[in-house]
């Protein structure tokens, strides 16, 4: 999967940005939200939350 793929549509945040936040210490959805702003847009993570959690699991 490309790191340029937009995961958070509301905030236009890519998979690469989310993975970088995980590699720099984010270990939960709340920590990814804080570091990137993902899952804080209009849908409040309804569209991207599950994918962010998957990325956290894949990139521990």
C-alpha positions in Angstrom: 0.0 0.0 0.0 1.2 3.4 -0.9 2.2 5.8 1.9 0.6 8.6 -0.1 -2.9 7.0 0.3 -5.2 9.4 2.2 -6.5 7.6 5.3 -8.2 10.6 7.0 -10.3 12.1 4.3 -11.7 15.0 6.5 -8.1 16.3 7.3 -6.3 14.9 4.2 -3.8 12.9 6.3 -1.9 10.2 4.5 -0.9 6.7 5.6 2.7 7.8 5.6 2.1 10.6 8.1 0.2 8.2 10.4 2.9 5.6 10.1 5.6 8.2 10.9 3.6 9.2 14.1 3.4 5.6 15.1 7.2 5.1 14.6 7.8 8.2 16.6 5.9 6.9 19.6 2.2 7.0 19.1 0.8 3.8 20.5 -3.0 4.5 20.5 -5.6 6.1 18.3 -5.7 9.1 20.8 -1.9 9.5 20.5 -2.1 9.4 16.6 -4.9 12.0 16.8 -2.8 14.2 19.0 0.3 14.0 16.8 -1.4 14.2 13.4 -4.9 15.6 13.7 -6.3 12.5 12.0 -9.7 11.3 13.2 -10.5 14.8 14.5 -12.4 16.1 11.4 -16.1 16.1 10.7 -16.6 12.4 11.0 -14.6 12.1 14.3 -12.8 9.0 13.0 -15.9 7.1 11.8 -14.2 6.6 8.4 -10.6 6.3 9.4 -10.4 5.2 13.0 -10.5 1.5 12.1 -7.7 1.9 9.6 -5.6 3.9 12.0 -5.9 1.1 14.6 -4.9 -1.4 12.0 -1.8 0.7 11.1 -0.9 0.8 14.8 -1.1 -3.0 15.0 0.9 -3.4 11.8 3.7 -1.0 12.8 4.3 -1.8 16.5 
